[in-house]
Amino acid sequence: IPMALLRKINQVLLFLLIVTLCGILYKKVHKGTVVKAEADDDAETAEDVEEEIPVVICAAAGRMGATMAAINSIYSNTDANIVFYVVGLRNTLTRIRKWIENSKLREINFKIVEFNPVVLKGKIRPDSSRPELLQPLNFVRFYLPLLIHQHEKVIYLDDDVIVQGDIQELYDTTLALGHAAAFSDDCDLPSAQDIDRLVGLQNTYMGYLDYRKKTIKDLGISPSTCSFNPGVIVANMTEWKHQRITKQLEKWMQKNVEENLYSSSLGGGVATSPMLIVFHGKYSTINPLWHIRHLGWNPDARYSEHFLQEAKLLHWNGRHKPWDFPSVHNDLWESWFVPDPAGIFKLNHNS
């Protein structure tokens, strides 16, 4: 074969090779763009999911009306996309669904979650002065990541609250780096004139932990440290799992069963003490107006009307619940009450 022809064939082969390479390259780049576009779509979808605000609230058999009033108040005061995780024990799940679906709450976005109290076996002392605080649902807040999966940030609320502000504000609470949760400090209480009748109120660690016990002394926490109230929590699920918060809380529940570590004068409940230990010095704070509490402490202690109007969230912690008698500021609570379609839960406002 003459040299000139060989050179020609080589040039053609080289040309074809270049064309093929260009084709492959084009396809790769083009495919990459499509994949990236799809990935962008996914990213947008992820952002949309993140825009959902998850609110966890328990619905206990004897006080389901409280949960429904709280949900109604939250839903009515926001344009945010809320998903309510309503947590109950197995025997109440049908009733929860019926109450929501057969009332004005049928519009809400909700999921019903069963809490199995078997996880609490061997972790609770039966000798509390307030047995209602030993209800399994009181400990749901310890197990948030086991109940809620696809959310990074979660709001947990006790059932005896009413929300007057836009829950988006509470959700936007900044959690400092490395903090798994934000609470409201007990030293952020309103001025003395508003709460001059709240005698015996616990606002330090001494009210919750028995400082006569060596295990408590060894923690090295000053008894005069300000406590916090875990009835309103903004939690970061990634940090919670990373720090194994649930395991730590369970450890302190078990220690209490063995050593009776928590003060017998418990003002706030059995769920508070382990949280005070585990979160000591490692929590962010919630704006005090987002947790105006102790409305259930004393039926003679009233807040000023102006102060109550400013409040974003009201909490009737204590014995005197707004659906019972005697109680204070129950008109504020009752305006959000959703009557029980089954007629079981009734308001009791007579002595």
C-alpha positions in Angstrom: 0.0 0.0 0.0 1.5 3.4 -1.0 2.6 5.6 1.9 0.1 8.4 0.9 -2.9 6.0 1.2 -1.8 4.8 4.6 -1.4 8.4 5.8 -5.0 9.1 4.4 -6.4 6.1 6.3 -4.7 7.2 9.5 -6.1 10.7 9.2 -9.6 9.3 8.6 -9.3 6.9 11.6 -8.0 9.8 13.8 -10.9 12.0 12.6 -13.4 9.2 13.5 -11.8 8.7 16.9 -12.0 12.5 17.6 -15.7 12.5 16.5 -16.4 9.5 18.7 -14.7 11.1 21.7 -16.6 14.3 21.1 -19.8 12.4 21.0 -19.0 10.5 24.3 -17.9 13.8 25.9 -21.1 15.6 24.8 -23.3 12.8 26.1 -21.5 12.8 29.4 -21.7 16.5 29.8 -25.4 16.5 28.7 -26.3 13.6 31.0 -24.4 15.3 33.8 -26.5 18.5 33.2 -29.8 16.4 33.3 -28.7 14.6 36.4 -27.7 17.9 38.0 -31.1 19.4 37.1 -32.8 16.4 38.6 -30.6 16.7 41.7 -31.6 20.4 41.9 -35.3 19.3 41.7 -34.6 16.8 44.6 -32.8 19.6 46.5 -35.9 21.8 46.1 -38.1 18.9 47.2 -35.9 18.4 50.3 -36.2 22.1 51.1 -40.0 21.9 50.7 -40.0 19.0 53.2 -37.8 21.0 55.5 -40.4 23.8 55.4 -42.8 21.6 57.2 -42.8 22.5 60.9 -43.2 19.3 63.0 -45.1 19.8 66.3 -45.1 16.8 68.7 -48.0 16.7 71.3 -49.4 13.9 73.4 -53.1 13.0 73.7 -53.8 11.2 76.9 -57.1 9.4 77.5 -58.5 11.6 80.3 -57.4 15.0 78.9 -57.7 14.7 75.2 -59.6 18.0 75.1 -56.4 19.7 76.1 -54.5 18.4 73.1 -57.3 19.4 70.7 -57.4 23.0 72.1 -53.6 23.3 71.8 -53.7 22.1 68.2 -56.6 24.4 67.3 -54.7 27.4 68.8 -51.5 26.6 66.8 -53.3 26.0 63.5 -55.5 29.1 63.8 -52.5 31.5 64.4 -50.1 30.6 61.6 -49.8 30.3 57.9 -46.8 27.9 58.2 -47.1 24.4 57.0 -47.5 22.4 60.3 -47.5 18.7 60.6 -48.9 17.6 64.0 -47.5 14.3 65.4 -50.2 13.4 67.9 -48.8 10.7 70.2 -51.0 8.3 72.1 -51.2 4.9 73.7 -52.6 2.1 71.6 -56.1 2.1 73.2 -56.6 5.9 72.4 -55.5 6.0 68.7 -59.0 5.5 67.2 -60.5 8.1 69.4 -57.8 10.7 68.6 -58.4 10.2 64.8 -62.2 10.5 65.2 -62.0 13.7 67.3 -59.8 15.3 64.6 -61.7 14.0 61.6 -65.2 14.8 63.0 -64.5 18.3 64.1 -63.2 21.7 62.8 -59.6 20.2 63.0 -60.2 17.9 60.0 -58.2 20.4 57.8 -55.0 19.9 59.7 -52.0 17.9 58.5 -51.4 15.2 61.1 -49.9 11.8 61.9 -51.0 9.7 64.8 -48.0 8.0 66.5 -48.3 5.1 69.0 -46.1 5.2 72.0 -45.3 1.8 73.5 -44.7 2.2 77.2 -42.6 -1.1 77.3 -39.5 1.2 76.8 -40.1 2.5 80.3 -40.1 -0.9 82.0 -37.8 -0.7 85.1 -37.2 3.0 84.7 -39.9 4.6 86.8 -40.3 4.7 90.6 -44.0 4.2 91.5 -43.9 6.4 94.7 -44.4 9.9 93.3 -46.6 12.3 95.3 -48.3 13.1 92.0 -49.1 9.8 90.2 -50.4 11.6 87.1 -46.8 12.7 86.4 -45.9 9.0 86.0 -48.2 8.6 83.0 -46.1 7.0 80.2 -46.8 9.9 77.8 -44.9 12.2 80.1 -41.8 10.6 78.9 -42.5 10.9 75.1 -40.2 13.9 75.0 -37.2 11.6 75.9 -37.8 9.6 72.7 -38.3 12.2 70.0 -35.9 10.8 67.4 -37.5 7.4 67.7 -40.9 8.9 66.9 -40.0 11.5 64.3 -37.7 10.6 61.5 -37.4 12.9 58.5 -37.1 16.2 60.4 -34.0 18.0 61.5 -35.8 20.4 63.9 -38.8 19.5 66.0 -41.1 21.4 68.4 -42.4 19.4 71.5 -45.3 20.9 73.5 -47.1 19.7 76.6 -50.9 19.3 76.1 -51.9 22.0 78.6 -50.8 24.9 76.5 -52.4 27.5 74.2 -50.5 29.2 71.5 -51.4 32.9 70.8 -48.4 33.7 68.5 -47.2 32.3 65.2 -45.5 29.0 65.8 -43.1 29.8 63.0 -41.4 32.2 65.5 -40.8 29.5 68.0 -39.6 27.1 65.3 -37.1 29.8 64.3 -35.5 29.8 67.7 -31.7 29.6 67.2 -30.0 26.6 68.7 -26.3 27.2 69.4 -23.7 24.9 67.8 -23.6 21.6 69.7 -26.9 22.2 71.5 -29.6 19.5 71.1 -32.4 21.5 72.6 -33.7 24.9 73.7 -35.9 25.5 76.8 -37.3 28.4 78.7 -35.2 29.3 81.8 -37.0 29.3 85.1 -35.2 32.6 86.0 -37.0 34.3 83.1 -40.2 34.5 85.1 -42.3 37.6 84.9 -42.0 40.4 87.4 -42.9 39.8 91.1 -46.1 41.7 91.0 -47.5 39.3 88.4 -46.6 36.2 90.3 -46.7 37.2 94.0 -48.9 34.3 94.8 -46.8 31.6 93.3 -45.6 30.5 96.6 -43.5 27.3 96.7 -42.5 27.5 93.1 -39.4 25.6 92.2 -36.9 27.5 90.0 -33.6 26.0 90.9 -32.0 22.5 90.7 -32.5 22.1 94.4 -36.3 21.8 93.8 -35.8 18.8 91.6 -32.7 16.9 92.7 -32.0 15.5 96.2 -28.7 17.1 97.1 -28.3 14.7 100.1 -27.4 11.9 97.7 -23.8 11.4 96.8 -24.6 10.7 93.1 -26.2 14.2 92.9 -23.4 16.0 94.8 -20.8 14.3 92.6 -22.4 16.0 89.5 -20.8 19.3 90.8 -23.9 21.3 89.9 -24.7 24.1 92.3 -28.2 23.6 93.9 -29.0 27.3 93.2 -28.6 26.8 89.4 -31.7 28.0 87.5 -33.9 25.1 86.3 -35.8 25.1 83.1 -39.2 23.8 82.1 -39.3 21.0 79.4 -43.0 21.6 78.6 -41.9 23.6 75.5 -38.9 22.2 73.6 -37.2 23.1 70.3 -35.0 20.2 69.5 -32.3 19.4 66.9 -32.6 15.7 66.1 -29.1 15.4 64.6 -27.5 16.7 67.8 -29.9 14.7 69.9 -28.9 11.4 68.2 -25.2 12.4 68.0 -25.1 13.1 71.8 -27.2 10.0 72.5 -29.5 12.1 74.6 -32.2 9.4 74.9 -29.7 6.9 76.3 -28.4 9.5 78.8 -31.9 10.2 80.0 -32.7 6.5 80.4 -29.5 6.1 82.4 -30.7 8.8 84.9 -34.2 7.3 85.1 -32.6 3.9 86.0 -30.3 5.5 88.6 -33.3 7.2 90.2 -35.1 3.8 90.4 -32.0 2.4 92.2 -31.1 5.4 94.4 -34.2 7.7 94.6 -32.3 10.8 93.4 -35.1 13.2 92.8 -36.5 15.6 95.4 -39.7 14.5 97.1 -41.0 18.0 96.9 -41.1 17.7 93.1 -42.7 20.9 91.8 -42.5 20.0 88.1 -42.6 16.4 87.5 -40.5 13.3 87.2 -39.6 14.0 83.6 -37.9 17.3 84.4 -35.1 16.0 86.7 -33.3 13.7 84.3 -33.4 16.5 81.7 -31.9 19.0 84.1 -28.9 16.7 84.6 -28.4 15.7 80.9 -28.8 19.2 79.5 -27.0 21.1 82.3 -25.1 24.0 80.7 -25.8 22.6 77.2 -29.0 24.1 76.0 -30.2 27.2 74.2 -33.0 29.5 75.5 -36.4 30.2 74.2 -37.8 33.7 74.2 -39.6 34.0 77.6 -42.9 35.1 75.9 -43.0 31.8 74.2 -43.5 30.0 77.6 -45.6 31.9 80.0 -46.3 29.3 82.6 -47.6 28.4 86.1 -51.2 29.3 85.1 -52.2 26.0 86.8 -50.1 26.6 90.0 -52.6 28.5 92.2 -56.3 29.2 91.4 -55.9 32.6 93.2 -52.8 33.8 91.3 -53.8 35.8 88.2 -51.6 37.5 85.7 -52.4 41.0 84.4 -54.6 41.1 81.3 -52.0 43.2 79.4 -49.3 40.6 80.2 -51.4 37.7 79.0 -52.1 39.5 75.7 -48.4 39.9 75.1 -47.8 36.2 75.8 -47.1 34.0 72.7 -47.7 30.7 74.6 -49.6 30.0 77.8 -48.9 26.9 79.9 -51.2 25.7 82.7 -48.6 23.6 84.4 -49.6 22.7 88.0 -52.6 20.9 89.4 -55.3 23.5 88.3 -56.1 22.7 84.7 -58.3 25.2 82.7 -60.8 22.5 81.8 -61.4 21.8 85.5 -62.5 23.7 88.6 -61.0 25.7 90.2 -58.6 27.3 87.6 -57.6 30.7 86.3 -57.7 32.4 82.9 -59.8 29.5 81.7 -61.6 31.9 79.3 -58.4 32.1 77.3 -58.2 28.4 77.1 -61.9 27.8 76.4 -61.9 30.1 73.4 -59.8 27.3 71.6 -61.7 24.3 73.0 -62.9 21.9 70.3 -66.0 20.0 71.6 -65.6 16.2 71.7 -67.7 14.7 68.9 -68.1 11.6 71.0 -69.4 13.7 74.0 -67.0 12.0 76.4 -64.7 14.9 77.3 -66.6 17.6 79.2 -65.6 20.9 80.8 -66.0 21.0 84.5 -66.4 24.6 85.8 -68.5 24.0 88.9 -67.3 23.2 92.4 
